[in-house]
Amino acid sequence: MRTRTRRSRMTAVGATAALGMGLLTGCSGGTGPGKPDREITVWSQENLPDRVAATQRIIDGFEKKTGVKVHLVGVDEGQMPQLIMSAAASGRLPDVIGAAPMGQTWQMYSNGLLNTDIPRQIVKKLDPGTFDKNALQLTSDGKVNLGVPSDAWLQLLVYRKDDFAKAGLGKPDTYSKLVKAAKKLTTKGHDGVSAATDPSDVFTSQSFESLALANNCQLVDGHGKVTLDSPQCVKAFHTYDQLAREYGAPGTQTVDSTRATYFAGRSSMMIWSSFLLDELAGLRKDALPSCPQCDGKDKQFLADNTGIVTALKGAEGDKAAQFGEITSWVTTKTAETDASREFIEYMMGSGYESWFGQAPEGKIPVRRGTAAEPEKYMAAWRHSKIGVGERKPLDEVYSPQVLDQLAGGIGDLRRWGIEQGEGALVGATNGELPVPKAIGSMTAGQTSPREASREAEEEVAALKKSLQ
C-alpha cells in the first residue's frame, strides 16, 4: 500500500524529472559493481515531501559520519517498474533503493538487477536473530537475501466498538462474524462495511487478498498453477461481494471514499491499512474524522471507539491470516559495494529509529533490536510520535493491546505467490490489476462471484505465461 492505497494520495517527488534532467549523477553504469568513488544514489519510495526531508536529515548524519556522498531521489511506487527498466537500459541504475515492496523486489531479482551479496553480508553482520523470522523468509529466495527487510504495514479490519456493543456483536475476526455484523449494522443511510471496489487501483486487490488469505485462497499452488478459481477463492469472492455490494455503499468505492465513509460515521467497519491510525486519532488536518461525535472537543473519539482485527479466519482457512507489506533496502547489480553496505547498515542501525519514526503507524520495524538490546527498536517504535502538525506518541494514543496486535501481526503475515516463489508474477499483477477488474465487475452486478474468480484466474494465468 505504498501508493494511494496505504494512505492518502501521494505525489512523486521529481522521479521522472530526475531521470530526464540528469540528476542521477551518482548512478553507476555497466553491469558490475560501481567504482569505489564513495558517492551513491539512493531512490526512496518514501516520496512524500515531509518523508523526503526526514530521510535527508538522516542522510546528513550518515554523510558527516562516513564521508560518503548520497544523492537522494524520491520515487513514486507506481512509476518504479518503468523507471527501473529505463535506468537499467541506459546503464544508470541507482545504487540503493529504499522502501521497496516485495513484488517489486522479486521483479528486479527475476530480471537480474539486484546485488544479493550485499544484503546477505548486512543481515549476517546485524545478526539474523534480531530480525523477525517471517520477514526474513518473505524477503528471501531460499537462502538468498533479496534485500534487507526494514519495516512493515498491515492491512486491518477496523470496526466501531460502540456500534458492535449496542448490537450485541462480537469481534468480527471470522467470515461468519464479519458477514453477520455487516448485515445487522446495515440500515437506511448507514453501511455495515466500507470495502474497495475500484477496478483501477491495487488497493482493491490488497483489500480482497486480505480476505482471501483468511480462507486459504491462493494466487498459485505449490506447483505454480494459478488457483483463483478454487472453491476457497470462489467463497472469498462471494463473501467480498456480500460485504461490498450488499452491505456497502453503492457505486465504485475507492481508497478515499471508504475512509471518508467510516470517518463520517456512516459505516461500522472498514478494510484499510495501518497507515490509517494517525488520521483515525485526528492527527492529520487533511483527513480528520467527521462523525457526529467527532466535534473537535474529543479528537480521539473515533480512535477510542475503534477496534482492530489483524488476522482474519475464513470458513475454509487452516488458521487466521494477515495481509500486509514488508519493505526492504535493496542494492542493484551496479551498486558501489562498500558505500552501499555502509549506508544500509546505518539506516538499520544509527538511523533506524528516525527512519521508521517518519510514520510509525505504517512502518512497524521488523528488526526488533540488537543482540545486546533485543527489544530496543520495538520499544522506540511504541514511543514514536504519529501525526502531521500535531504529533503524539503512538503509545499515548493506542493501548498496549493494540500495539501488541500490530507488532505480532508481522509474524502472521502472508502474501499471494511470495512463498511459492512467484514474486515476479505478484509484481506483474500489481501492474495489470486482474483481480480489481474482476472485483469491480462483480460488485457492479455484471458478473457472479464464480464468474469473477474464473475471469481473474484466466487473466493471471495468461500473465504468468507471458512471463515465461
C-alpha positions as a Markdown table, in Angstrom:
| # | Residue | x | y | z |
|---|---|---|---|---|
| 1 | Met | 0.0 | 0.0 | 0.0 |
| 2 | Arg | 2.8 | 2.3 | -0.8 |
| 3 | Thr | 1.0 | 4.5 | -3.3 |
| 4 | Arg | -2.5 | 5.8 | -2.9 |
| 5 | Thr | -3.5 | 2.6 | -1.3 |
| 6 | Arg | -1.8 | 2.7 | 2.0 |
| 7 | Arg | -2.6 | 6.3 | 3.0 |
| 8 | Ser | -3.9 | 9.5 | 1.4 |
| 9 | Arg | -2.9 | 10.2 | -2.2 |
| 10 | Met | 0.8 | 10.6 | -2.7 |
| 11 | Thr | 2.8 | 12.7 | -5.1 |
| 12 | Ala | 6.0 | 11.8 | -6.8 |
| 13 | Val | 9.0 | 13.9 | -5.9 |
| 14 | Gly | 10.8 | 14.5 | -9.1 |
| 15 | Ala | 11.4 | 10.9 | -10.1 |
| 16 | Thr | 10.7 | 11.4 | -13.8 |
| 17 | Ala | 12.3 | 14.8 | -13.9 |
| 18 | Ala | 15.4 | 13.4 | -12.2 |
| 19 | Leu | 15.8 | 10.9 | -15.0 |
| 20 | Gly | 15.2 | 13.5 | -17.7 |
| 21 | Met | 17.4 | 16.2 | -16.2 |
| 22 | Gly | 20.4 | 14.0 | -15.4 |
| 23 | Leu | 20.2 | 14.4 | -11.6 |
| 24 | Leu | 21.2 | 10.8 | -11.1 |
| 25 | Thr | 24.8 | 11.7 | -11.3 |
| 26 | Gly | 25.8 | 9.2 | -8.6 |
| 27 | Cys | 24.4 | 6.2 | -10.6 |
| 28 | Ser | 26.8 | 3.5 | -11.7 |
| 29 | Gly | 26.8 | 2.3 | -15.3 |
| 30 | Gly | 27.8 | -1.0 | -16.7 |
| 31 | Thr | 26.9 | -4.5 | -15.4 |
| 32 | Gly | 29.2 | -4.9 | -12.5 |
| 33 | Pro | 29.8 | -3.2 | -9.1 |
| 34 | Gly | 30.3 | 0.6 | -9.3 |
| 35 | Lys | 33.7 | 2.2 | -8.9 |
| 36 | Pro | 34.5 | 3.0 | -5.3 |
| 37 | Asp | 34.2 | 6.8 | -5.5 |
| 38 | Arg | 32.3 | 7.0 | -2.2 |
| 39 | Glu | 29.3 | 8.5 | -3.9 |
| 40 | Ile | 26.0 | 6.7 | -4.2 |
| 41 | Thr | 22.5 | 7.4 | -5.5 |
| 42 | Val | 19.5 | 6.3 | -3.4 |
| 43 | Trp | 16.0 | 6.1 | -4.6 |
| 44 | Ser | 13.4 | 6.1 | -1.9 |
| 45 | Gln | 9.7 | 5.2 | -2.3 |
| 46 | Glu | 9.0 | 7.3 | 0.8 |
| 47 | Asn | 8.4 | 10.1 | -1.6 |
| 48 | Leu | 6.1 | 12.5 | 0.2 |
| 49 | Pro | 7.8 | 15.9 | 0.7 |
| 50 | Asp | 7.9 | 15.5 | 4.5 |
| 51 | Arg | 9.3 | 12.0 | 4.3 |
| 52 | Val | 12.0 | 13.1 | 1.8 |
| 53 | Ala | 13.0 | 15.9 | 4.1 |
| 54 | Ala | 13.1 | 13.5 | 7.1 |
| 55 | Thr | 15.2 | 11.0 | 5.1 |
| 56 | Gln | 17.6 | 13.7 | 4.0 |
| 57 | Arg | 18.2 | 14.6 | 7.7 |
| 58 | Ile | 19.2 | 11.0 | 8.4 |
| 59 | Ile | 21.4 | 11.1 | 5.3 |
| 60 | Asp | 23.1 | 14.3 | 6.5 |
| 61 | Gly | 24.2 | 12.4 | 9.7 |
| 62 | Phe | 25.4 | 9.5 | 7.6 |
| 63 | Glu | 27.5 | 11.7 | 5.3 |
| 64 | Lys | 29.0 | 13.6 | 8.2 |
| 65 | Lys | 30.0 | 10.3 | 9.9 |
| 66 | Thr | 31.3 | 8.4 | 6.9 |
| 67 | Gly | 32.3 | 11.0 | 4.2 |
| 68 | Val | 30.1 | 9.1 | 1.7 |
| 69 | Lys | 28.1 | 11.4 | -0.6 |
| 70 | Val | 24.5 | 10.4 | -1.1 |
| 71 | His | 22.1 | 11.7 | -3.8 |
| 72 | Leu | 18.5 | 11.1 | -2.6 |
| 73 | Val | 15.7 | 10.9 | -5.2 |
| 74 | Gly | 12.0 | 10.3 | -4.1 |
| 75 | Val | 10.3 | 7.9 | -6.5 |
| 76 | Asp | 6.6 | 7.1 | -6.7 |
| 77 | Glu | 5.8 | 3.3 | -6.4 |
| 78 | Gly | 3.6 | 3.3 | -9.4 |
| 79 | Gln | 6.3 | 4.7 | -11.6 |
| 80 | Met | 9.1 | 2.5 | -10.2 |
| 81 | Pro | 9.0 | -0.6 | -12.5 |
| 82 | Gln | 9.2 | 1.6 | -15.6 |
| 83 | Leu | 11.9 | 3.8 | -14.1 |
| 84 | Ile | 14.0 | 0.8 | -13.1 |
| 85 | Met | 13.8 | -0.7 | -16.6 |
| 86 | Ser | 14.7 | 2.6 | -18.2 |
| 87 | Ala | 17.6 | 3.1 | -15.9 |
| 88 | Ala | 18.8 | -0.4 | -16.5 |
| 89 | Ala | 18.6 | 0.0 | -20.2 |
| 90 | Ser | 20.6 | 3.2 | -20.1 |
| 91 | Gly | 23.2 | 1.8 | -17.6 |
| 92 | Arg | 22.2 | 4.3 | -14.9 |
| 93 | Leu | 20.7 | 2.3 | -12.1 |
| 94 | Pro | 20.7 | 3.8 | -8.6 |
| 95 | Asp | 23.0 | 2.1 | -6.1 |
| 96 | Val | 20.3 | 1.6 | -3.4 |
| 97 | Ile | 16.5 | 1.5 | -3.3 |
| 98 | Gly | 14.6 | 2.1 | -0.1 |
| 99 | Ala | 11.1 | 1.1 | 0.9 |
| 100 | Ala | 11.0 | -1.5 | -1.9 |
| 101 | Pro | 7.9 | -3.7 | -1.6 |
| 102 | Met | 8.1 | -7.5 | -2.0 |
| 103 | Gly | 6.6 | -7.7 | -5.5 |
| 104 | Gln | 8.9 | -5.1 | -6.9 |
| 105 | Thr | 11.9 | -6.6 | -5.2 |
| 106 | Trp | 11.1 | -10.0 | -6.8 |
| 107 | Gln | 10.6 | -8.4 | -10.2 |
| 108 | Met | 14.1 | -6.8 | -10.0 |
| 109 | Tyr | 15.6 | -10.1 | -8.8 |
| 110 | Ser | 13.9 | -12.1 | -11.6 |
| 111 | Asn | 15.3 | -9.6 | -14.1 |
| 112 | Gly | 18.9 | -10.0 | -12.7 |
| 113 | Leu | 19.0 | -6.4 | -11.5 |
| 114 | Leu | 19.9 | -7.0 | -7.8 |
| 115 | Asn | 23.1 | -7.5 | -5.9 |
| 116 | Thr | 22.1 | -10.1 | -3.3 |
| 117 | Asp | 25.5 | -10.5 | -1.8 |
| 118 | Ile | 25.4 | -7.1 | -0.1 |
| 119 | Pro | 22.1 | -7.8 | 1.8 |
| 120 | Arg | 23.5 | -11.2 | 2.8 |
| 121 | Gln | 26.5 | -9.6 | 4.4 |
| 122 | Ile | 24.4 | -6.9 | 6.1 |
| 123 | Val | 22.0 | -9.4 | 7.7 |
| 124 | Lys | 24.8 | -11.6 | 8.8 |
| 125 | Lys | 26.6 | -8.6 | 10.4 |
| 126 | Leu | 23.5 | -7.2 | 12.1 |
| 127 | Asp | 22.6 | -10.8 | 13.3 |
| 128 | Pro | 19.6 | -12.6 | 11.7 |
| 129 | Gly | 18.3 | -13.3 | 15.2 |
| 130 | Thr | 17.5 | -9.6 | 15.6 |
| 131 | Phe | 15.1 | -9.7 | 12.7 |
| 132 | Asp | 11.5 | -11.1 | 12.6 |
| 133 | Lys | 11.9 | -14.6 | 11.2 |
| 134 | Asn | 8.9 | -14.3 | 8.9 |
| 135 | Ala | 10.1 | -11.0 | 7.5 |
| 136 | Leu | 13.4 | -12.6 | 6.5 |
| 137 | Gln | 11.7 | -15.6 | 4.9 |
| 138 | Leu | 9.3 | -13.5 | 2.9 |
| 139 | Thr | 12.2 | -11.3 | 1.5 |
| 140 | Ser | 14.4 | -14.2 | 0.6 |
| 141 | Asp | 14.6 | -16.8 | -2.2 |
| 142 | Gly | 15.6 | -19.8 | -0.1 |
| 143 | Lys | 18.9 | -18.9 | 1.4 |
| 144 | Val | 19.3 | -15.8 | -0.9 |
| 145 | Asn | 18.5 | -12.5 | 0.8 |
| 146 | Leu | 16.9 | -10.3 | -1.9 |
| 147 | Gly | 17.2 | -7.2 | 0.3 |
| 148 | Val | 17.4 | -6.2 | 4.0 |
| 149 | Pro | 13.8 | -6.1 | 5.4 |
| 150 | Ser | 13.2 | -2.9 | 7.2 |
| 151 | Asp | 9.6 | -2.3 | 8.2 |
| 152 | Ala | 6.0 | -3.4 | 7.5 |
| 153 | Trp | 2.5 | -2.1 | 7.3 |
| 154 | Leu | -0.6 | -4.3 | 7.9 |
| 155 | Gln | -4.0 | -4.4 | 6.3 |
| 156 | Leu | -6.6 | -4.0 | 9.0 |
| 157 | Leu | -10.3 | -4.6 | 9.5 |
| 158 | Val | -11.3 | -1.7 | 11.8 |
| 159 | Tyr | -14.7 | -1.6 | 13.4 |
| 160 | Arg | -16.8 | 0.6 | 15.7 |
| 161 | Lys | -16.7 | -1.0 | 19.1 |
| 162 | Asp | -19.6 | 1.2 | 20.3 |
| 163 | Asp | -21.8 | 0.1 | 17.4 |
| 164 | Phe | -20.9 | -3.6 | 18.0 |
| 165 | Ala | -21.6 | -3.3 | 21.7 |
| 166 | Lys | -25.1 | -1.8 | 21.1 |
| 167 | Ala | -25.9 | -4.6 | 18.6 |
| 168 | Gly | -24.6 | -7.3 | 20.9 |
| 169 | Leu | -22.0 | -8.4 | 18.3 |
| 170 | Gly | -18.6 | -10.0 | 18.9 |
| 171 | Lys | -15.3 | -9.1 | 17.4 |
| 172 | Pro | -15.5 | -9.7 | 13.6 |
| 173 | Asp | -12.5 | -11.9 | 13.3 |
| 174 | Thr | -14.1 | -14.7 | 11.2 |
| 175 | Tyr | -16.1 | -14.8 | 7.9 |
| 176 | Ser | -19.3 | -15.7 | 9.7 |
| 177 | Lys | -19.0 | -13.0 | 12.3 |
| 178 | Leu | -18.0 | -10.4 | 9.7 |
| 179 | Val | -20.9 | -11.1 | 7.4 |
| 180 | Lys | -23.3 | -11.3 | 10.4 |
| 181 | Ala | -22.2 | -7.9 | 11.7 |
| 182 | Ala | -22.3 | -6.3 | 8.2 |
| 183 | Lys | -25.8 | -7.5 | 7.7 |
| 184 | Lys | -27.1 | -6.4 | 11.1 |
| 185 | Leu | -25.5 | -3.0 | 11.0 |
| 186 | Thr | -26.7 | -2.1 | 7.5 |
| 187 | Thr | -29.6 | 0.3 | 7.8 |
| 188 | Lys | -31.1 | 3.1 | 5.8 |
| 189 | Gly | -28.3 | 5.7 | 5.4 |
| 190 | His | -25.7 | 3.5 | 7.2 |
| 191 | Asp | -23.5 | 0.8 | 5.7 |
| 192 | Gly | -22.3 | -2.2 | 7.5 |
| 193 | Val | -18.9 | -2.1 | 5.9 |
| 194 | Ser | -16.7 | 0.0 | 3.6 |
| 195 | Ala | -14.6 | -2.0 | 1.2 |
| 196 | Ala | -12.8 | -1.0 | -2.0 |
| 197 | Thr | -14.3 | -1.9 | -5.4 |
| 198 | Asp | -12.2 | 0.4 | -7.7 |
| 199 | Pro | -11.1 | -1.7 | -10.7 |
| 200 | Ser | -8.2 | 0.6 | -11.4 |
| 201 | Asp | -6.5 | 0.6 | -8.0 |
| 202 | Val | -4.2 | -2.0 | -6.4 |
| 203 | Phe | -5.8 | -1.1 | -3.1 |
| 204 | Thr | -8.8 | -3.2 | -4.2 |
| 205 | Ser | -6.6 | -6.2 | -4.8 |
| 206 | Gln | -4.9 | -5.7 | -1.4 |
| 207 | Ser | -8.3 | -5.4 | 0.3 |
| 208 | Phe | -9.5 | -8.6 | -1.4 |
| 209 | Glu | -6.3 | -10.5 | -0.7 |
| 210 | Ser | -6.6 | -9.8 | 3.0 |
| 211 | Leu | -10.0 | -11.5 | 2.9 |
| 212 | Ala | -8.9 | -14.3 | 0.5 |
| 213 | Leu | -5.9 | -15.4 | 2.5 |
| 214 | Ala | -8.1 | -15.9 | 5.5 |
| 215 | Asn | -9.9 | -18.6 | 3.5 |
| 216 | Asn | -6.7 | -20.1 | 2.2 |
| 217 | Cys | -7.5 | -18.8 | -1.3 |
| 218 | Gln | -4.1 | -18.6 | -3.0 |
| 219 | Leu | -2.9 | -17.0 | -6.2 |
| 220 | Val | -0.9 | -20.1 | -7.2 |
| 221 | Asp | -0.4 | -23.5 | -5.7 |
| 222 | Gly | 2.9 | -25.2 | -4.8 |
| 223 | His | 3.4 | -26.2 | -8.4 |
| 224 | Gly | 2.9 | -22.7 | -9.8 |
| 225 | Lys | -0.6 | -23.3 | -11.1 |
| 226 | Val | -2.9 | -20.3 | -10.9 |
| 227 | Thr | -5.7 | -21.2 | -8.5 |
| 228 | Leu | -8.0 | -18.2 | -8.3 |
| 229 | Asp | -11.0 | -20.4 | -9.4 |
| 230 | Ser | -10.5 | -22.8 | -6.5 |
| 231 | Pro | -13.5 | -23.4 | -4.1 |
| 232 | Gln | -11.7 | -21.4 | -1.4 |
| 233 | Cys | -11.3 | -18.5 | -3.8 |
| 234 | Val | -14.9 | -18.7 | -5.1 |
| 235 | Lys | -16.0 | -18.5 | -1.4 |
| 236 | Ala | -13.7 | -15.5 | -0.9 |
| 237 | Phe | -15.2 | -13.7 | -4.0 |
| 238 | His | -18.7 | -14.5 | -2.8 |
| 239 | Thr | -18.0 | -13.1 | 0.7 |
| 240 | Tyr | -16.4 | -9.9 | -0.7 |
| 241 | Asp | -19.4 | -9.4 | -2.9 |
| 242 | Gln | -21.7 | -9.7 | 0.0 |
| 243 | Leu | -19.8 | -7.2 | 2.0 |
| 244 | Ala | -19.1 | -4.6 | -0.7 |
| 245 | Arg | -22.3 | -4.8 | -2.8 |
| 246 | Glu | -25.0 | -5.9 | -0.3 |
| 247 | Tyr | -23.7 | -4.2 | 2.9 |
| 248 | Gly | -21.5 | -1.4 | 1.5 |
| 249 | Ala | -22.1 | 1.9 | -0.2 |
| 250 | Pro | -23.3 | 1.9 | -3.9 |
| 251 | Gly | -21.1 | 2.8 | -6.7 |
| 252 | Thr | -17.3 | 2.5 | -7.0 |
| 253 | Gln | -15.6 | 2.6 | -3.7 |
| 254 | Thr | -12.0 | 3.9 | -3.6 |
| 255 | Val | -9.2 | 4.3 | -1.0 |
| 256 | Asp | -10.5 | 7.8 | -0.2 |
| 257 | Ser | -14.3 | 7.1 | -0.2 |
| 258 | Thr | -14.0 | 4.1 | 2.1 |
| 259 | Arg | -12.1 | 6.1 | 4.6 |
| 260 | Ala | -14.4 | 9.1 | 4.3 |
| 261 | Thr | -17.5 | 7.0 | 4.9 |
| 262 | Tyr | -16.1 | 5.4 | 8.0 |
| 263 | Phe | -14.7 | 8.7 | 9.3 |
| 264 | Ala | -18.2 | 10.3 | 8.8 |
| 265 | Gly | -19.8 | 7.6 | 11.0 |
| 266 | Arg | -21.7 | 6.2 | 8.0 |
| 267 | Ser | -20.2 | 2.7 | 8.2 |
| 268 | Ser | -19.4 | 0.4 | 11.1 |
| 269 | Met | -16.4 | -1.4 | 9.6 |
| 270 | Met | -13.7 | -0.7 | 7.0 |
| 271 | Ile | -10.8 | -2.5 | 5.4 |
| 272 | Trp | -7.8 | -0.2 | 5.3 |
| 273 | Ser | -4.1 | -0.2 | 6.2 |
| 274 | Ser | -2.3 | 0.6 | 9.5 |
| 275 | Phe | -1.4 | 4.0 | 7.9 |
| 276 | Leu | -4.9 | 5.0 | 8.9 |
| 277 | Leu | -4.0 | 5.2 | 12.6 |
| 278 | Asp | -2.8 | 8.7 | 12.8 |
| 279 | Glu | -5.8 | 10.0 | 10.8 |
| 280 | Leu | -8.1 | 8.0 | 13.0 |
| 281 | Ala | -6.8 | 9.8 | 16.0 |
| 282 | Gly | -7.4 | 13.2 | 14.4 |
| 283 | Leu | -3.7 | 14.0 | 14.0 |
| 284 | Arg | -3.9 | 14.8 | 10.2 |
| 285 | Lys | -5.7 | 18.0 | 9.4 |
| 286 | Asp | -6.2 | 16.9 | 5.8 |
| 287 | Ala | -8.1 | 13.8 | 6.8 |
| 288 | Leu | -10.0 | 14.5 | 10.0 |
| 289 | Pro | -12.8 | 12.2 | 11.3 |
| 290 | Ser | -16.1 | 13.9 | 10.8 |
| 291 | Cys | -18.6 | 11.7 | 12.7 |
| 292 | Pro | -21.3 | 13.4 | 14.8 |
| 293 | Gln | -19.3 | 12.7 | 18.0 |
| 294 | Cys | -16.1 | 14.0 | 16.4 |
| 295 | Asp | -16.9 | 17.6 | 17.1 |
| 296 | Gly | -13.4 | 18.9 | 17.9 |
| 297 | Lys | -13.7 | 18.6 | 21.6 |
| 298 | Asp | -12.8 | 14.9 | 21.5 |
| 299 | Lys | -10.5 | 14.4 | 18.6 |
| 300 | Gln | -9.7 | 10.9 | 19.7 |
| 301 | Phe | -13.3 | 9.7 | 19.9 |
| 302 | Leu | -13.1 | 7.6 | 16.8 |
| 303 | Ala | -9.7 | 6.1 | 17.8 |
| 304 | Asp | -11.0 | 5.3 | 21.2 |
| 305 | Asn | -14.1 | 3.6 | 19.8 |
| 306 | Thr | -12.4 | 1.7 | 17.0 |
| 307 | Gly | -11.3 | -1.9 | 17.4 |
| 308 | Ile | -8.9 | -3.6 | 15.0 |
| 309 | Val | -8.7 | -7.1 | 13.6 |
| 310 | Thr | -5.3 | -8.1 | 12.2 |
| 311 | Ala | -5.5 | -11.8 | 11.4 |
| 312 | Leu | -8.9 | -13.0 | 10.0 |
| 313 | Lys | -10.1 | -16.6 | 9.6 |
| 314 | Gly | -12.3 | -17.9 | 6.8 |
| 315 | Ala | -14.6 | -20.9 | 6.8 |
| 316 | Glu | -12.0 | -23.0 | 4.9 |
| 317 | Gly | -8.9 | -21.4 | 6.3 |
| 318 | Asp | -6.5 | -23.6 | 8.3 |
| 319 | Lys | -5.7 | -20.6 | 10.6 |
| 320 | Ala | -6.1 | -16.9 | 10.8 |
| 321 | Ala | -4.0 | -15.0 | 8.2 |
| 322 | Gln | -2.7 | -11.4 | 8.0 |
| 323 | Phe | -2.1 | -9.4 | 4.8 |
| 324 | Gly | 0.5 | -6.7 | 4.7 |
| 325 | Glu | 3.6 | -5.5 | 3.1 |
| 326 | Ile | 7.3 | -5.7 | 4.1 |
| 327 | Thr | 9.5 | -3.1 | 2.5 |
| 328 | Ser | 13.3 | -3.6 | 2.2 |
| 329 | Trp | 16.5 | -1.9 | 1.3 |
| 330 | Val | 17.8 | -3.4 | -1.9 |
| 331 | Thr | 21.1 | -2.9 | -3.8 |
| 332 | Thr | 21.3 | -3.0 | -7.6 |
| 333 | Lys | 23.8 | -5.0 | -9.6 |
| 334 | Thr | 25.9 | -1.9 | -10.3 |
| 335 | Ala | 25.9 | -0.6 | -6.7 |
| 336 | Glu | 29.1 | 0.7 | -5.2 |
| 337 | Thr | 29.6 | -2.2 | -2.8 |
| 338 | Asp | 31.3 | -0.7 | 0.3 |
| 339 | Ala | 29.4 | 2.6 | 0.4 |
| 340 | Ser | 26.1 | 1.0 | -0.2 |
| 341 | Arg | 26.7 | -1.6 | 2.5 |
| 342 | Glu | 27.7 | 1.2 | 5.0 |
| 343 | Phe | 24.6 | 3.2 | 4.1 |
| 344 | Ile | 22.1 | 0.4 | 4.7 |
| 345 | Glu | 23.8 | -0.7 | 7.9 |
| 346 | Tyr | 23.5 | 2.9 | 9.1 |
| 347 | Met | 19.8 | 3.0 | 8.1 |
| 348 | Met | 19.2 | -0.2 | 10.0 |
| 349 | Gly | 21.2 | 0.9 | 13.0 |
| 350 | Ser | 22.0 | 4.5 | 14.0 |
| 351 | Gly | 19.4 | 5.9 | 11.6 |
| 352 | Tyr | 16.7 | 3.2 | 12.1 |
| 353 | Glu | 14.6 | 4.9 | 14.7 |
| 354 | Ser | 14.4 | 8.1 | 12.7 |
| 355 | Trp | 13.6 | 6.1 | 9.5 |
| 356 | Phe | 10.6 | 4.2 | 11.0 |
| 357 | Gly | 9.8 | 7.3 | 13.1 |
| 358 | Gln | 8.7 | 9.1 | 10.0 |
| 359 | Ala | 5.4 | 7.2 | 10.0 |
| 360 | Pro | 5.4 | 4.6 | 12.8 |
| 361 | Glu | 1.8 | 3.7 | 12.2 |
| 362 | Gly | 2.8 | 2.2 | 8.8 |
| 363 | Lys | 6.5 | 1.5 | 9.4 |
| 364 | Ile | 6.4 | -1.2 | 12.0 |
| 365 | Pro | 10.1 | -2.3 | 12.5 |
| 366 | Val | 10.9 | -5.8 | 11.5 |
| 367 | Arg | 14.3 | -5.6 | 13.3 |
| 368 | Arg | 13.3 | -5.8 | 16.9 |
| 369 | Gly | 16.6 | -4.7 | 18.4 |
| 370 | Thr | 20.2 | -5.5 | 18.6 |
| 371 | Ala | 22.0 | -8.6 | 20.1 |
| 372 | Ala | 22.8 | -6.5 | 23.2 |
| 373 | Glu | 19.3 | -4.9 | 23.4 |
| 374 | Pro | 16.8 | -7.4 | 21.9 |
| 375 | Glu | 13.8 | -5.1 | 22.1 |
| 376 | Lys | 15.5 | -1.7 | 21.6 |
| 377 | Tyr | 13.7 | -0.8 | 18.3 |
| 378 | Met | 10.3 | -2.1 | 19.3 |
| 379 | Ala | 10.4 | -0.1 | 22.4 |
| 380 | Ala | 11.4 | 3.0 | 20.4 |
| 381 | Trp | 8.6 | 2.3 | 17.9 |
| 382 | Arg | 6.0 | 2.3 | 20.7 |
| 383 | His | 7.1 | 5.7 | 21.8 |
| 384 | Ser | 7.4 | 7.2 | 18.3 |
| 385 | Lys | 5.2 | 10.1 | 17.5 |
| 386 | Ile | 2.4 | 9.9 | 14.9 |
| 387 | Gly | 0.6 | 12.7 | 13.1 |
| 388 | Val | 1.3 | 15.6 | 10.8 |
| 389 | Gly | 1.5 | 19.0 | 12.5 |
| 390 | Glu | 0.1 | 17.9 | 15.9 |
| 391 | Arg | 2.0 | 14.8 | 16.9 |
| 392 | Lys | 1.5 | 12.3 | 19.8 |
| 393 | Pro | 3.4 | 9.2 | 20.9 |
| 394 | Leu | 1.9 | 6.1 | 19.5 |
| 395 | Asp | 1.5 | 4.5 | 22.9 |
| 396 | Glu | -0.3 | 7.6 | 24.2 |
| 397 | Val | -2.9 | 7.3 | 21.6 |
| 398 | Tyr | -3.3 | 3.5 | 21.4 |
| 399 | Ser | -3.4 | 0.8 | 24.1 |
| 400 | Pro | -0.7 | -1.7 | 24.7 |
| 401 | Gln | -3.1 | -4.4 | 23.4 |
| 402 | Val | -3.5 | -2.6 | 20.0 |
| 403 | Leu | 0.3 | -2.1 | 19.7 |
| 404 | Asp | 0.8 | -5.8 | 20.6 |
| 405 | Gln | -1.6 | -6.8 | 17.8 |
| 406 | Leu | 0.3 | -4.6 | 15.3 |
| 407 | Ala | 3.7 | -5.9 | 16.3 |
| 408 | Gly | 2.5 | -9.5 | 16.4 |
| 409 | Gly | 0.8 | -9.2 | 13.0 |
| 410 | Ile | 4.2 | -9.4 | 11.2 |
| 411 | Gly | 4.6 | -13.0 | 12.3 |
| 412 | Asp | 1.2 | -13.9 | 10.8 |
| 413 | Leu | 1.8 | -12.0 | 7.6 |
| 414 | Arg | 1.2 | -14.0 | 4.4 |
| 415 | Arg | 1.2 | -13.0 | 0.7 |
| 416 | Trp | 0.0 | -14.4 | -2.5 |
| 417 | Gly | 2.7 | -16.0 | -4.6 |
| 418 | Ile | 5.7 | -14.9 | -2.5 |
| 419 | Glu | 6.0 | -18.2 | -0.5 |
| 420 | Gln | 5.6 | -20.2 | -3.7 |
| 421 | Gly | 8.4 | -18.3 | -5.4 |
| 422 | Glu | 6.2 | -16.4 | -7.8 |
| 423 | Gly | 7.1 | -12.9 | -6.7 |
| 424 | Ala | 7.6 | -11.7 | -10.2 |
| 425 | Leu | 4.0 | -12.7 | -11.0 |
| 426 | Val | 2.9 | -10.7 | -8.0 |
| 427 | Gly | 4.6 | -7.7 | -9.2 |
| 428 | Ala | 3.1 | -8.1 | -12.7 |
| 429 | Thr | -0.4 | -8.5 | -11.3 |
| 430 | Asn | 0.0 | -5.2 | -9.4 |
| 431 | Gly | 0.6 | -3.6 | -12.7 |
| 432 | Glu | -2.2 | -5.3 | -14.7 |
| 433 | Leu | -4.8 | -5.4 | -11.9 |
| 434 | Pro | -6.7 | -8.5 | -13.0 |
| 435 | Val | -8.3 | -9.0 | -9.5 |
| 436 | Pro | -9.5 | -5.4 | -9.1 |
| 437 | Lys | -11.1 | -5.6 | -12.6 |
| 438 | Ala | -12.9 | -8.8 | -11.6 |
| 439 | Ile | -14.0 | -7.3 | -8.3 |
| 440 | Gly | -15.3 | -4.1 | -10.0 |
| 441 | Ser | -17.3 | -6.1 | -12.5 |
| 442 | Met | -18.7 | -8.4 | -9.7 |
| 443 | Thr | -19.7 | -5.7 | -7.3 |
| 444 | Ala | -21.3 | -3.7 | -10.1 |
| 445 | Gly | -23.6 | -6.7 | -10.6 |
| 446 | Gln | -22.2 | -7.6 | -14.1 |
| 447 | Thr | -20.8 | -11.0 | -13.1 |
| 448 | Ser | -21.3 | -13.6 | -10.4 |
| 449 | Pro | -18.6 | -14.4 | -7.8 |
| 450 | Arg | -17.9 | -17.7 | -9.6 |
| 451 | Glu | -17.5 | -15.8 | -13.0 |
| 452 | Ala | -15.3 | -13.2 | -11.3 |
| 453 | Ser | -13.0 | -15.8 | -9.9 |
| 454 | Arg | -12.8 | -17.5 | -13.3 |
| 455 | Glu | -12.1 | -14.2 | -15.1 |
| 456 | Ala | -9.3 | -13.4 | -12.6 |
| 457 | Glu | -7.8 | -16.9 | -12.9 |
| 458 | Glu | -7.7 | -16.7 | -16.7 |
| 459 | Glu | -6.1 | -13.3 | -16.8 |
| 460 | Val | -3.5 | -14.2 | -14.2 |
| 461 | Ala | -2.7 | -17.5 | -16.0 |
| 462 | Ala | -2.2 | -15.5 | -19.2 |
| 463 | Leu | 0.0 | -13.0 | -17.4 |
| 464 | Lys | 2.1 | -15.9 | -15.9 |
| 465 | Lys | 2.5 | -17.4 | -19.4 |
| 466 | Ser | 3.8 | -14.1 | -20.8 |
| 467 | Leu | 6.5 | -14.0 | -18.1 |
| 468 | Gln | 7.9 | -17.4 | -19.0 |
